[in-house]
Amino acid sequence: MLLKKYAEKFSAILAGLKNARDTGRVAHAYLLYGDTPETRREFPLLIAQLLLCQESDEDGNPCGSCSICRQLADETYSELYMLLPTGKSWQIPVGDRKNPEPNSVRWFEEQFYLTSNTVGGKKVGVILDCDRMNTESQNALLKTLEEPPSDTIFILTTGNPSALLPTTRSRCQILMLLENRCRFSFAGADSLFAALARLQFNAAGSLVAAEKSAVEIIEIAGNLSKMAAEKIETEWVRRLEQSQELEPSIKKRIEKQYEAAIAGEYISERNYFCGAIYTWFAQVYQLSQGSPHASLANPDVFEHCILPEKIDTLRAERALHAAEKLLYDLRFNVNEALALRSFCLGVALDPGAAQTTS
């Protein structure tokens, strides 16, 4: 149940939302600033449950088990419209003005001016990773955010609010859902950290060791697309089955969202893969400078690794620079395997001295 998952972690925010509901002061648009994709995906659904549930308990909490709560949790509520980045560019397009395509801003807006097909007439619009809207897309949404149709609530989520226009942010009430850490839960994360440990601490001067680490890291990167598709398929299986019983237009909308979810999940996982590489080398450099292990933002990346008693600062700094260059290169249309292999060779053949693990 979503409430149980977030009740303690964000109790103050939930209390504020319940008070706003009870006093008739619910904002027409919320901007959720969260540092984990899971929270950004699930918390809007919890807000919708809190506002729409007709069987709340004595504390005003959504029951989580009525038809509306279940449909919202499964993302099959007929008046729930979700917009998310799609395609290789991972963007939210503005859409054609006269005939906007699904999963575009103008298509999204249109849904809220159509007659509601639910008894309560409540519509919920969620835009995931809204910072992936460019200036044109954001400007197209401004009027709807400022003067939304009646019985409508918009919930935007982002991990990078600074990428949004000030005019977009000013039209939303901001809710901070920060955990001050990054969870690297993509498939192969533990194997990646183990490979990076061998690369940095055991492969100095060895072409064979560098190539072995490269092969491991390239394989992990290559599996991201497949694992993203499998993850979304597992999450959506119930939703897709239920969509077969819905109206053709709603069924088509859900299928389009499913395809977009796969593309978006892959881009998201790849970003976390790249971020994990940078985090590893950045924290090794911090340790080489004398930072306490407990002060690190993500000490869990070293959970299954044996670190040297002393880390050479110059070598750690050079490896960090190599990781920064890798991330820059991977932003462009380069051969991913070649870029990763070159990176591994560069780290291993750095002139810094080899290190001895404890």
N, C-alpha and C positions, 0 to 999 in steps of 0.2 A: 504494500500500500504506500502511495506517495507521501501521505501525511506522516506516517510512522518514520519514513526515511529522512524527512527533513524537519520534523517538528522540533527536535532539540537543537539541531545545527543552526536553524534560522528562526528561532522562536519569536524574537522581537519583531521581525518582518511579518510573520504570520499573524501575530497579535495586532499589528497595525492595520493589516489588510482586513481582518475581521471587524475591527472598530470602524474602518471606512465603510464596510458593507452595512453594518448595523446602523450607522448614522447617515447613510445615503451620500457618502462622500467618495465613492470609488472613482478613481481617475479614469478618464476616457482612454488613456494610453500609458503604458508602463514600459520602461527601458530597464531590462535586467542585465546588470554587469556581473558576469560570472567568469571564473578562470578555469572551469572544467566544462567540456562539452556535454557531459551527462547532466549536469545541473541546468545548463542552458536549455537542454531539450525537455527535461521533466518538470521543472518548476513552473513554467507557464501552464501546464496541464493541471497542476495542483491549484494554482490561482483560479483557473476556470472551474474546478470542482468546488472550491470554496465559495465562489459566487453563484453557481448554478444548482448545486445540490439542494434537493427539496426535502431531504431527510437528515438534516444536520443533527448532531448530538446536542446535549444540553450545554456544552461549551462552545457551540457554534462551529464545530469542526465538520467537514464533509464526511459522510458515512463511508465512502469508498466502495460501496457495494450496490447502490441503486443503479438503475439502467444508465442514467446520465453520467455518473461517476465512472462506471465501467467503460462506457463509450469514449469518454474523454481520455481515460488511461490508455485505451487501445487505439486512440486517435481515429475512431470511426464515428464520432458525433457528427451528424449531418451538417451542422452549422459551424464546424471547426474548419477553418481555412488556414493552411500552413504554407509559407513561402520560404524557400531555402536556396542557397547557392547551388548551381548546377554546372555541368560540363567541365571540360579541362581547365577553363579559366576560373572556375569556381566563383561565378558572378551571379548576381540577381539582376536580370535585364529589365529595362523599363517597359518593353513591349510595344507593339504597333498600336497606334492610337485608335484606328478604326476596327482592327480585328486582332486584339491582343492574344498572344499565344499563352497556354497554361504555364504556370510558374514564372510569370512576369508581373511586374508591379501593377500595370494597368489591368491585367486579368484579375489580380488579387483584389483591387479596389472595386471592380464591377460586382463581385460577389456580395458586397455589403449593401448594394442598392437594389438587389432583387428581393422579391417577396419571400419572407421566411417560410420554411416548410416544417417548423417545429411548433409545438403548442405554446411554449413560452416565448418564442420569437427571439431568443437570445443568440447573438452571433459572436464568435470569438475568432480574432485574427492573430496569428502568431507568425512573426518573421524571425527565423533563426539566422544567427550570424549576420545581422542586418548591416554590419560594416562592409559587407561585400556588395552593397548597393553603391554605384558610382554617383556622381553629383546629379546627373540627369534623373536617375531613378529616385533619389532622395527628394529632389525638388517636386517630382510628379506625385509624391505621397503626402506632401506637406498639408495641402488643403484638407485631405481626408483625416489626417491626424488632428488637425486643429478643429475641424467641424465634422466629427464622425456622425454617421446615421444613428438614429435612436436605437437603444437596446444593443449596442455594439461595444466591445472592448478590444483594444489592440495591445498586444504584448510583444515587444521587440527584445531580442537578446543579442548580446555582443561580448566578446572577450577583448575588444579594442575600441572603447568608446571615443577615443581621440580621433579615430578615422571617420567619425560621423560629423556632418555639418552641425554647427551650433544651432541652426534653425530646427534641425531634427531633434536634437537633444532637448531643446527648450520646450518642445511640445509634449514631452513625456515626463512622468514622475520616475526618477531613477531609484532602483532598488539594488543595493550592493550585496552580491552573493559570493563574496570572495573567501577562499580557503587558504590563500597565500602559499599555494604550492601547486605543482603540476603533476598530475597522475599519468604516468606512462603505462597505459594498459593495452597498447596495441599488440597484436600477435607477434611473438618473438622478442619482446622487450628485454627479458632476462638474458636471452642468448646474445642479444646485441651488446649489452653491457659487459658480458663475459668476454666477447670477442674484442671489444675496445680495451679491456684490461690487458689482455694478452698482447694486443698491438702496442700499447703504450709502454708496458713494463717488461715484456719478454721478447719483443721482436726487434730490438735495436740492432741494426746492421745486418739483419737476416732477410734476404729476399724470399726464402722459403716460408718463414713465419709470417711475413707481410702478405704473401699471396694467400696463405691459409686464412688469415683474418679477412682478407678481401673477399674470398669466396663465401665465407660465412655471412658477411654483412650484405653482399650482393644478393644472396639467396633470401635473406630476411626482407630486403627491399622488394624483391621480385614477388614475394608472397602477399604483399599488402593488398593488391587489387583483389586477389582471390578471397582472402580472408574478409575483406570489406563486404564483398558480395554475399558471402556465407553468413556474416553477422547480421546484415540487413534482412536477408531471407529468413533467418531464425526469428528476428524481432517482428517481422511483418507477416509471418505465416497465418496467424489468427486473423489479422486485419484483412488480408487478401481473401481468406475464406469467407469472412463476414461480408465483404464487399460484393460477393456474388449474389447476395440477396437484396442489394440496394438498387436504387434507380440507376439506369445506364450512365447518366451524367456524373453521378457521384462515384460510381464504379470506375469510370474513365479517369476522373480526377485522382482517385486513390492510386490507380496504376501509374499515372504520370508522376505522382509524388514518390512512388516506390522506385522508379527508375532514377529520379533525381536524388533520392536518398543514397543509392548505391554510389553514384558519381561523387556526391558530397562526402560520403563516408571515406572513400578512398583518398580524396584530397586531404581530408582532416587527419587520417591516419598517417599519410605521408608527411604532413607538417609536424606531427608529433614524433615521427621517426627522425626527421631532421633536427627537431628541437632536442631530442634525447642525446644525439651525438654532440651537439653543442654544450648541453648541460653537463655531460660527462667531463669533457675537457675543461670547461670553465671551472667546475668544482675541484678538479685535480689541481688546477692552477691556484685556486684559493687555498687549498691545503698546503701547496708548496710555499705559499706566502705566510704560513703559520696560522691560518684560520682554524678554529676548533671545529671538529667534525660535527658537533651538535648545532653549530651556527649555520650550517648549510641548508639551503632551501629544499633540496631533494637528496638527503643522505641515503635514501633507500636505493639509489642507483648503485651503491657500493655494497649492497646487502650480501651478495654472493661472491664478492671479490676479496682477494687478499692484497692490501695496499702495502707498498714499501714503507719501511720505517722512516726513510727520508726521501723526499721527492725533489729531484733536481729542478730548480725554478726555471732555468733557461730552457731546458727541454720541454717542460710543461707549457711555457709561454709559446714556444714555437709550434707545439702541437695544437694549442688553442688557435693560433693564427691560421694554421692549416685547416682547422675545422670551420673557421669563419669563411675562408676562401671556398671551401666545399659547399657551404650553404649558399653562398653567392652564386656559384656556378650552377647549382641545382635549380635555381630560380628560372633558368633559361632552358631552351630546347636543346639540351646536351645529351650525350649518351650516358645514361645514369651509371651503368656498370663501369664504363671507362673512367668516369669521374671518381667513383668510389675506389677503384683500383689505384688510380694515381694518388689519391689521398692517402691510402694505406702505405704505399711505397714511400711517400714523402715523410710520413711520421716515422716509419721504421728506419729509414736511411738518414734521418737527421743526425748531424754530427755530435749531438749531445751524448753523453755517456750512457751505457746500459745500466739498468738499476737492478738491485737484488731485492727480491721480495722476502718478507719475514716468514 
